[in-house]
Amino acid sequence: MLNLTLVDLPGMTKVPVGDQPADIEQQIRDMISQFVCKDNCLILAVSPANSDLANSDALKIAKEFDPQGERFGYPPLGENNPFLLFFLRCDLCLL
C-alpha cells in the first residue's frame, strides 16, 4: 500500500486584494516552490477550462521544476501521462 499525501496549494494571484501583502504573488510562488521542487512530488497543474494553456501559470511552474514532464499531469490524460500511469498502478479508477 502506498502512502499518499495530497497538498492543495493556493492558486497564483497577481494583484493583492484587501489586506493581502503587496508581495502576495512572490509569497505564493515561494510556497508552491517548496513543494514542487521535491523529486517525489507529483504535480497536478490545474488551469481554468476557459483559458489558453499557453497562459497557464500552473503549467509554467510545473515545467520549470520538471522540464521533462515526468512528474506533472494536466488534461488531457494521454497514455504517457504520469498521473494516469500512477492511478493505473494503484488500481484506482478515474471517473
CORRARA-V757252 format. One record per residue. RES is the residue in one small letter. PHI is phi in degrees with one decimal (NA if undefined). OMEGA is omega in whole degrees, -180 to 180 (none if undefined). NEAR is the number of other C-alpha atoms within 8 Angstrom. Layout:
RES | PHI | OMEGA | NEAR
RES | PHI | OMEGA | NEAR
This chain:
m | NA | 178 | 2
l | -90.0 | 170 | 4
n | -92.8 | -178 | 4
l | -133.2 | 177 | 4
t | -112.5 | 178 | 4
l | -101.3 | 178 | 4
v | -116.3 | 179 | 4
d | -92.9 | -178 | 4
l | -87.3 | -180 | 5
p | -67.2 | 175 | 6
g | -72.8 | 179 | 5
m | -69.8 | 176 | 9
t | -126.2 | -177 | 8
k | -107.5 | -173 | 6
v | -119.9 | 177 | 6
p | -61.6 | -180 | 12
v | -121.4 | 178 | 5
g | 61.6 | -177 | 4
d | -94.6 | 177 | 5
q | -67.7 | 179 | 7
p | -67.5 | -178 | 6
a | -62.0 | -179 | 5
d | -100.7 | -176 | 7
i | -57.8 | 180 | 12
e | -60.4 | -180 | 11
q | -68.1 | 179 | 7
q | -62.2 | 180 | 8
i | -67.1 | 178 | 12
r | -60.7 | 178 | 9
d | -63.2 | 179 | 8
m | -63.3 | 179 | 8
i | -63.1 | -179 | 10
s | -60.4 | 180 | 8
q | -60.3 | -179 | 8
f | -92.5 | -172 | 8
v | -74.1 | 178 | 12
c | -75.3 | -178 | 8
k | -77.6 | -177 | 7
d | -65.3 | -179 | 6
n | -93.7 | -180 | 4
c | -94.9 | 171 | 9
l | -88.1 | -175 | 9
i | -107.9 | 174 | 9
l | -101.5 | -177 | 7
a | -85.5 | -177 | 10
v | -104.4 | 178 | 7
s | -135.0 | 177 | 8
p | -60.5 | -179 | 5
a | -66.8 | -177 | 5
n | -94.8 | 178 | 4
s | -121.0 | -179 | 8
d | -74.6 | -180 | 7
l | -60.8 | 178 | 7
a | -64.8 | -179 | 4
n | -106.3 | -174 | 6
s | -80.0 | 175 | 10
d | -65.4 | -180 | 7
a | -61.7 | 179 | 10
l | -67.9 | 179 | 10
k | -60.8 | 180 | 8
i | -67.2 | 179 | 8
a | -59.6 | -180 | 14
k | -69.6 | 178 | 10
e | -65.2 | -177 | 7
f | -91.8 | 179 | 8
d | -141.9 | -174 | 10
p | -59.7 | -180 | 8
q | -83.2 | 179 | 5
g | 70.7 | -178 | 9
e | -85.3 | -175 | 7
r | -119.8 | -179 | 10
f | -123.1 | -180 | 14
g | -137.3 | 177 | 13
y | -158.7 | 179 | 8
p | -60.9 | -3 | 5
p | -79.9 | -180 | 4
l | -83.6 | 179 | 10
g | -74.7 | -174 | 7
e | -65.3 | 179 | 6
n | -101.6 | 180 | 7
n | -67.1 | -177 | 10
p | -60.8 | 180 | 10
f | -71.8 | 177 | 10
l | -62.1 | 179 | 11
l | -63.3 | 179 | 10
f | -62.4 | -178 | 8
f | -65.3 | 178 | 11
l | -66.1 | 179 | 9
r | -66.9 | -177 | 7
c | -91.1 | -179 | 7
d | 57.3 | 176 | 6
l | -98.9 | -178 | 7
c | -111.8 | 174 | 6
l | -93.2 | 179 | 4
l | -110.7 | none | 2
